[in-house]
Amino acid sequence: MKSNTTQILKFLYILSWIIFIGVCIEAGAFIFNTVFRLFINPANASFFWQEVNLTNLYNYDHGYYLVETSLMSLVAIMRAWIFYLIVKLLHDKKLNLLQPFNKEVGRFIFSISYLSLGIGLLSSMGANFAKWFVEKGVEMPDLEYLRLGGADVWLFMGVILFVIAQIFKRGIEIQTENELTV
């Protein structure tokens, strides 16, 4: 059983690294393209990132362009941070399968829950902003291209992880009491 679990954890470690690198590239591209379009070459706003064309938003208002791209960047940074925490936990071997209820794992779960809630809130703000722009007559790409879709899923996951973190916190207390008893 243990060898199967360690193999799964090794696979998840490699997969987490791949996703972490991909999300870091995406976050860096969002930040670079925002700065590049605002301060260096405003003429190429049509090629923001992959299939995202924010020319109409840029032409409508530079400030709104900055706000929307900042929200997109913050969401991408927070997703990268989640995978950084996963990679760090698995790399530092802080996940002890013999005593899973430890403070490191508890902090990890709390951090992931807070980041998930933050991603959900920022995604919701960005999505509402995009809808507002459409109401104002600005043509906007779909939310999945803006990487702002699924705010409700992130909020739901954040709440579930927060509940699990609270249960985990109680498990740490019980495990600590048992260690002191013995």
MIDOSE-1310 file (N, C-alpha, C; in nm, 2 decimals, decimal comma, always signed):
residues 182
mksn	+0,08/-0,12/+0,00/+0,00/+0,00/+0,00/+0,09/+0,13/+0,00; +0,19/+0,12/+0,08/+0,28/+0,24/+0,09/+0,35/+0,27/-0,04; +0,40/+0,17/-0,11/+0,47/+0,19/-0,24/+0,37/+0,25/-0,34; +0,25/+0,21/-0,34/+0,15/+0,27/-0,43/+0,12/+0,41/-0,40
ttqi	+0,11/+0,45/-0,27/+0,09/+0,59/-0,23/+0,21/+0,67/-0,27; +0,33/+0,62/-0,24/+0,45/+0,70/-0,28/+0,46/+0,72/-0,43; +0,43/+0,62/-0,50/+0,43/+0,64/-0,65/+0,33/+0,74/-0,70; +0,21/+0,74/-0,64/+0,11/+0,84/-0,67/+0,16/+0,98/-0,63
lkfl	+0,22/+0,99/-0,51/+0,27/+1,12/-0,47/+0,39/+1,17/-0,56; +0,47/+1,08/-0,61/+0,58/+1,12/-0,70/+0,52/+1,17/-0,83; +0,42/+1,10/-0,88/+0,35/+1,14/-1,00/+0,28/+1,28/-0,99; +0,22/+1,30/-0,87/+0,15/+1,43/-0,84/+0,25/+1,54/-0,83
yils	+0,37/+1,50/-0,78/+0,48/+1,60/-0,76/+0,52/+1,65/-0,90; +0,54/+1,55/-0,99/+0,59/+1,59/-1,13/+0,47/+1,67/-1,20; +0,35/+1,62/-1,19/+0,24/+1,69/-1,25/+0,22/+1,83/-1,19; +0,24/+1,85/-1,06/+0,23/+1,98/-1,00/+0,34/+2,07/-1,05
wiif	+0,46/+2,02/-1,07/+0,57/+2,10/-1,13/+0,53/+2,15/-1,27; +0,48/+2,06/-1,35/+0,44/+2,10/-1,49/+0,33/+2,20/-1,49; +0,23/+2,19/-1,41/+0,12/+2,28/-1,40/+0,17/+2,42/-1,34; +0,26/+2,41/-1,24/+0,32/+2,53/-1,18/+0,40/+2,61/-1,29
igvc	+0,48/+2,54/-1,37/+0,55/+2,61/-1,47/+0,46/+2,68/-1,57; +0,35/+2,60/-1,61/+0,26/+2,66/-1,71/+0,18/+2,78/-1,66; +0,14/+2,77/-1,53/+0,07/+2,88/-1,48/+0,16/+3,00/-1,45; +0,28/+2,98/-1,42/+0,38/+3,09/-1,40/+0,40/+3,16/-1,54
ieag	+0,41/+3,08/-1,65/+0,43/+3,14/-1,78/+0,31/+3,22/-1,81; +0,19/+3,17/-1,78/+0,07/+3,25/-1,81/+0,06/+3,38/-1,73; +0,09/+3,37/-1,60/+0,09/+3,49/-1,52/+0,20/+3,59/-1,57; +0,32/+3,54/-1,60/+0,42/+3,63/-1,65/+0,38/+3,70/-1,78
afif	+0,31/+3,62/-1,87/+0,27/+3,67/-2,00/+0,16/+3,78/-1,97; +0,07/+3,76/-1,88/-0,03/+3,86/-1,85/+0,03/+3,99/-1,80; +0,13/+3,98/-1,71/+0,19/+4,09/-1,65/+0,28/+4,17/-1,76; +0,36/+4,09/-1,83/+0,44/+4,15/-1,94/+0,36/+4,22/-2,04
ntvf	+0,25/+4,15/-2,09/+0,17/+4,21/-2,20/+0,10/+4,34/-2,15; +0,06/+4,34/-2,03/-0,01/+4,46/-1,97/+0,09/+4,57/-1,97; +0,20/+4,55/-1,92/+0,30/+4,66/-1,91/+0,35/+4,70/-2,05; +0,37/+4,60/-2,13/+0,42/+4,63/-2,27/+0,32/+4,71/-2,35
rlfi	+0,19/+4,68/-2,34/+0,08/+4,75/-2,41/+0,06/+4,89/-2,36; +0,07/+4,90/-2,22/+0,04/+5,03/-2,17/+0,16/+5,13/-2,18; +0,28/+5,09/-2,17/+0,39/+5,18/-2,16/+0,49/+5,18/-2,28; +0,49/+5,06/-2,35/+0,60/+5,05/-2,46/+0,54/+5,06/-2,60
npan	+0,44/+4,97/-2,63/+0,39/+4,97/-2,76/+0,23/+4,95/-2,76; +0,16/+5,06/-2,74/+0,01/+5,04/-2,74/-0,05/+5,00/-2,86; +0,01/+5,00/-2,97/-0,05/+4,97/-3,10/-0,08/+4,82/-3,11; -0,01/+4,73/-3,04/-0,04/+4,59/-3,05/-0,13/+4,53/-2,94
asff	-0,23/+4,61/-2,90/-0,31/+4,56/-2,79/-0,40/+4,44/-2,84; -0,41/+4,42/-2,97/-0,49/+4,31/-3,02/-0,44/+4,17/-2,99; -0,31/+4,16/-2,96/-0,25/+4,03/-2,93/-0,21/+4,03/-2,79; -0,30/+4,02/-2,70/-0,27/+4,02/-2,55/-0,20/+3,89/-2,51
wqev	-0,28/+3,78/-2,52/-0,22/+3,64/-2,49/-0,31/+3,54/-2,56; -0,25/+3,46/-2,63/-0,32/+3,35/-2,71/-0,44/+3,41/-2,79; -0,56/+3,38/-2,75/-0,68/+3,42/-2,83/-0,75/+3,54/-2,77; -0,68/+3,61/-2,68/-0,74/+3,72/-2,61/-0,71/+3,85/-2,69
nltn	-0,82/+3,92/-2,73/-0,81/+4,04/-2,80/-0,87/+4,15/-2,72; -0,79/+4,23/-2,66/-0,85/+4,34/-2,57/-0,83/+4,48/-2,63; -0,83/+4,48/-2,77/-0,82/+4,61/-2,84/-0,93/+4,70/-2,81; -1,05/+4,65/-2,81/-1,17/+4,74/-2,78/-1,17/+4,79/-2,64
lyny	-1,13/+4,71/-2,55/-1,12/+4,76/-2,41/-1,01/+4,86/-2,40; -0,90/+4,84/-2,46/-0,79/+4,94/-2,45/-0,83/+5,07/-2,52; -0,90/+5,06/-2,63/-0,95/+5,18/-2,69/-1,06/+5,25/-2,61; -1,14/+5,18/-2,54/-1,24/+5,24/-2,46/-1,19/+5,32/-2,34
dhgy	-1,09/+5,26/-2,27/-1,03/+5,33/-2,16/-0,91/+5,25/-2,11; -0,80/+5,32/-2,10/-0,67/+5,26/-2,06/-0,68/+5,21/-1,91; -0,75/+5,29/-1,83/-0,76/+5,25/-1,69/-0,84/+5,12/-1,67; -0,95/+5,11/-1,74/-1,03/+4,98/-1,73/-0,95/+4,87/-1,79
ylve	-0,87/+4,89/-1,89/-0,78/+4,79/-1,94/-0,68/+4,74/-1,84; -0,63/+4,84/-1,76/-0,53/+4,80/-1,66/-0,60/+4,73/-1,55; -0,72/+4,77/-1,51/-0,79/+4,69/-1,40/-0,82/+4,55/-1,44; -0,88/+4,53/-1,56/-0,91/+4,40/-1,61/-0,79/+4,31/-1,62
tslm	-0,69/+4,36/-1,68/-0,57/+4,28/-1,70/-0,50/+4,25/-1,56; -0,51/+4,35/-1,47/-0,46/+4,33/-1,33/-0,53/+4,21/-1,26; -0,66/+4,21/-1,28/-0,74/+4,10/-1,22/-0,70/+3,97/-1,28; -0,68/+3,97/-1,41/-0,64/+3,84/-1,48/-0,51/+3,80/-1,43
slva	-0,42/+3,90/-1,41/-0,28/+3,86/-1,36/-0,28/+3,82/-1,22; -0,36/+3,88/-1,13/-0,37/+3,84/-0,99/-0,43/+3,70/-0,98; -0,53/+3,67/-1,06/-0,58/+3,53/-1,06/-0,48/+3,43/-1,10; -0,40/+3,46/-1,20/-0,30/+3,37/-1,25/-0,19/+3,35/-1,15
imra	-0,15/+3,46/-1,08/-0,05/+3,46/-0,98/-0,09/+3,37/-0,86; -0,22/+3,39/-0,82/-0,27/+3,31/-0,71/-0,28/+3,16/-0,74; -0,31/+3,13/-0,87/-0,31/+2,99/-0,91/-0,17/+2,93/-0,91; -0,08/+3,01/-0,95/+0,06/+2,97/-0,95/+0,11/+2,95/-0,80
wify	+0,06/+3,03/-0,72/+0,10/+3,02/-0,57/+0,05/+2,89/-0,52; -0,07/+2,85/-0,55/-0,13/+2,73/-0,51/-0,04/+2,61/-0,55; +0,00/+2,61/-0,67/+0,09/+2,50/-0,72/+0,23/+2,51/-0,66; +0,27/+2,63/-0,63/+0,40/+2,64/-0,56/+0,39/+2,58/-0,42
livk	+0,28/+2,60/-0,35/+0,26/+2,54/-0,22/+0,26/+2,39/-0,23; +0,19/+2,34/-0,33/+0,18/+2,19/-0,35/+0,32/+2,14/-0,37; +0,40/+2,20/-0,47/+0,53/+2,15/-0,50/+0,62/+2,16/-0,37; +0,61/+2,27/-0,30/+0,69/+2,29/-0,18/+0,66/+2,18/-0,08
llhd	+0,54/+2,15/-0,05/+0,50/+2,05/+0,04/+0,55/+1,92/+0,01; +0,54/+1,88/-0,12/+0,59/+1,75/-0,17/+0,74/+1,74/-0,18; +0,80/+1,85/-0,21/+0,95/+1,86/-0,22/+1,01/+1,85/-0,09; +0,96/+1,93/+0,01/+1,02/+1,93/+0,14/+0,99/+1,81/+0,23
kkln	+0,90/+1,72/+0,17/+0,86/+1,60/+0,23/+0,80/+1,63/+0,37; +0,72/+1,73/+0,38/+0,65/+1,77/+0,50/+0,52/+1,69/+0,52; +0,49/+1,61/+0,42/+0,37/+1,53/+0,43/+0,41/+1,39/+0,48; +0,38/+1,37/+0,61/+0,42/+1,25/+0,68/+0,29/+1,16/+0,68
llqp	+0,30/+1,05/+0,60/+0,18/+0,96/+0,59/+0,16/+0,88/+0,72; +0,26/+0,87/+0,81/+0,24/+0,80/+0,94/+0,17/+0,89/+1,04; +0,20/+1,02/+1,03/+0,13/+1,11/+1,12/+0,08/+1,23/+1,03; -0,03/+1,22/+0,96/-0,07/+1,32/+0,86/-0,11/+1,45/+0,93
fnke	-0,16/+1,44/+1,05/-0,21/+1,56/+1,12/-0,09/+1,64/+1,18; -0,02/+1,72/+1,10/+0,08/+1,81/+1,16/+0,06/+1,95/+1,12; +0,13/+2,04/+1,18/+0,10/+2,18/+1,16/+0,14/+2,23/+1,02; +0,24/+2,17/+0,96/+0,28/+2,21/+0,82/+0,16/+2,18/+0,73
vgrf	+0,10/+2,06/+0,74/+0,00/+2,03/+0,65/-0,13/+2,11/+0,68; -0,15/+2,14/+0,81/-0,26/+2,22/+0,84/-0,25/+2,36/+0,79; -0,13/+2,42/+0,79/-0,11/+2,55/+0,73/-0,13/+2,55/+0,58; -0,08/+2,44/+0,52/-0,09/+2,42/+0,38/-0,24/+2,42/+0,34
ifsi	-0,32/+2,35/+0,41/-0,47/+2,34/+0,37/-0,53/+2,48/+0,39; -0,50/+2,55/+0,50/-0,56/+2,68/+0,53/-0,51/+2,78/+0,41; -0,38/+2,77/+0,37/-0,34/+2,86/+0,27/-0,41/+2,83/+0,14; -0,42/+2,71/+0,10/-0,49/+2,67/-0,02/-0,64/+2,72/-0,02
syls	-0,70/+2,71/+0,10/-0,84/+2,75/+0,11/-0,85/+2,90/+0,09; -0,76/+2,98/+0,15/-0,76/+3,12/+0,14/-0,74/+3,17/+0,00; -0,64/+3,10/-0,06/-0,61/+3,13/-0,20/-0,72/+3,10/-0,30; -0,79/+2,99/-0,27/-0,91/+2,95/-0,35/-1,02/+3,05/-0,34
lgig	-1,04/+3,09/-0,22/-1,14/+3,20/-0,19/-1,11/+3,33/-0,26; -0,98/+3,36/-0,26/-0,93/+3,49/-0,32/-0,95/+3,48/-0,47; -0,91/+3,36/-0,53/-0,93/+3,34/-0,67/-1,07/+3,35/-0,71; -1,16/+3,29/-0,63/-1,30/+3,30/-0,66/-1,35/+3,44/-0,66
llss	-1,31/+3,52/-0,56/-1,36/+3,66/-0,55/-1,30/+3,75/-0,66; -1,17/+3,73/-0,69/-1,11/+3,81/-0,80/-1,17/+3,77/-0,94; -1,19/+3,64/-0,96/-1,25/+3,60/-1,08/-1,39/+3,65/-1,10; -1,47/+3,65/-0,99/-1,60/+3,70/-1,00/-1,60/+3,85/-1,03
mgan	-1,51/+3,93/-0,97/-1,50/+4,07/-1,00/-1,46/+4,09/-1,14; -1,36/+4,02/-1,19/-1,32/+4,03/-1,33/-1,43/+4,00/-1,43; -1,51/+3,89/-1,40/-1,62/+3,85/-1,48/-1,73/+3,95/-1,48; -1,76/+4,01/-1,36/-1,86/+4,11/-1,36/-1,82/+4,24/-1,43
fakw	-1,69/+4,27/-1,42/-1,63/+4,38/-1,50/-1,65/+4,36/-1,65; -1,62/+4,24/-1,69/-1,63/+4,21/-1,83/-1,77/+4,22/-1,88; -1,87/+4,17/-1,80/-2,01/+4,18/-1,83/-2,05/+4,33/-1,84; -2,00/+4,41/-1,75/-2,03/+4,55/-1,75/-1,98/+4,62/-1,87
fvek	-1,85/+4,58/-1,92/-1,80/+4,64/-2,04/-1,89/+4,60/-2,16; -1,94/+4,48/-2,16/-2,02/+4,44/-2,27/-2,15/+4,52/-2,27; -2,21/+4,55/-2,15/-2,32/+4,63/-2,14/-2,30/+4,77/-2,19; -2,17/+4,82/-2,18/-2,13/+4,95/-2,22/-2,10/+4,95/-2,37
gvem	-2,11/+4,84/-2,44/-2,09/+4,83/-2,58/-1,95/+4,79/-2,62; -1,86/+4,75/-2,53/-1,73/+4,71/-2,55/-1,73/+4,56/-2,58; -1,67/+4,52/-2,70/-1,66/+4,38/-2,73/-1,55/+4,32/-2,65; -1,59/+4,21/-2,58/-1,49/+4,14/-2,49/-1,48/+4,00/-2,53
pdle	-1,37/+3,93/-2,51/-1,36/+3,79/-2,53/-1,43/+3,71/-2,42; -1,46/+3,59/-2,45/-1,53/+3,50/-2,35/-1,44/+3,49/-2,22; -1,51/+3,46/-2,11/-1,44/+3,45/-1,98/-1,34/+3,35/-1,98; -1,36/+3,23/-2,05/-1,26/+3,13/-2,04/-1,13/+3,17/-2,11
ylrl	-1,14/+3,26/-2,21/-1,01/+3,32/-2,27/-0,95/+3,41/-2,18; -1,03/+3,48/-2,10/-0,97/+3,58/-2,00/-0,92/+3,51/-1,88; -0,94/+3,38/-1,87/-0,90/+3,29/-1,75/-0,97/+3,34/-1,62; -1,10/+3,39/-1,64/-1,17/+3,44/-1,52/-1,30/+3,36/-1,50
ggad	-1,32/+3,25/-1,58/-1,44/+3,17/-1,56/-1,43/+3,08/-1,44; -1,54/+3,03/-1,39/-1,54/+2,94/-1,28/-1,52/+3,00/-1,15; -1,56/+3,12/-1,13/-1,55/+3,18/-1,00/-1,63/+3,11/-0,89; -1,75/+3,06/-0,93/-1,83/+2,99/-0,83/-1,76/+2,86/-0,79
vwlf	-1,69/+2,79/-0,88/-1,62/+2,67/-0,85/-1,51/+2,70/-0,75; -1,43/+2,80/-0,78/-1,32/+2,84/-0,69/-1,38/+2,87/-0,55; -1,49/+2,95/-0,54/-1,55/+2,98/-0,41/-1,59/+2,86/-0,34; -1,66/+2,77/-0,41/-1,70/+2,64/-0,35/-1,59/+2,56/-0,30
mgvi	-1,48/+2,55/-0,38/-1,36/+2,47/-0,34/-1,30/+2,54/-0,22; -1,29/+2,67/-0,21/-1,23/+2,74/-0,10/-1,31/+2,71/+0,03; -1,44/+2,72/+0,02/-1,52/+2,69/+0,14/-1,50/+2,54/+0,19; -1,50/+2,45/+0,09/-1,48/+2,31/+0,13/-1,35/+2,29/+0,19
lfvi	-1,24/+2,35/+0,13/-1,11/+2,34/+0,19/-1,10/+2,40/+0,33; -1,17/+2,51/+0,35/-1,17/+2,58/+0,48/-1,24/+2,49/+0,58; -1,35/+2,42/+0,55/-1,41/+2,32/+0,64/-1,31/+2,21/+0,67; -1,25/+2,16/+0,57/-1,15/+2,05/+0,58/-1,03/+2,10/+0,67
aqif	-0,99/+2,22/+0,65/-0,88/+2,28/+0,74/-0,92/+2,28/+0,88; -1,05/+2,32/+0,91/-1,10/+2,32/+1,05/-1,10/+2,18/+1,11; -1,14/+2,09/+1,03/-1,14/+1,95/+1,08/-1,00/+1,90/+1,10; -0,91/+1,94/+1,01/-0,77/+1,90/+1,02/-0,71/+1,97/+1,14
krgi	-0,75/+2,09/+1,17/-0,70/+2,16/+1,29/-0,74/+2,08/+1,42; -0,86/+2,03/+1,42/-0,90/+1,95/+1,54/-0,83/+1,82/+1,54; -0,80/+1,76/+1,43/-0,72/+1,64/+1,42/-0,58/+1,66/+1,48; -0,52/+1,78/+1,45/-0,39/+1,81/+1,50/-0,39/+1,82/+1,65
eiqt	-0,50/+1,88/+1,70/-0,51/+1,90/+1,85/-0,52/+1,76/+1,92; -0,61/+1,67/+1,86/-0,62/+1,54/+1,91/-0,49/+1,46/+1,91; -0,42/+1,47/+1,79/-0,30/+1,39/+1,78/-0,19/+1,45/+1,88; -0,19/+1,58/+1,90/-0,10/+1,63/+2,00/-0,13/+1,59/+2,14
enel	-0,26/+1,58/+2,17/-0,30/+1,53/+2,30/-0,26/+1,39/+2,32; -0,28/+1,31/+2,22/-0,24/+1,16/+2,23/-0,09/+1,15/+2,24; -0,01/+1,23/+2,18/+0,14/+1,22/+2,19/+0,18/+1,26/+2,33; +0,11/+1,36/+2,39/+0,14/+1,40/+2,53/+0,10/+1,29/+2,63
tv	-0,01/+1,22/+2,60/-0,06/+1,12/+2,69/+0,04/+1,00/+2,70; +0,09/+0,96/+2,59/+0,18/+0,85/+2,58/+0,31/+0,88/+2,63
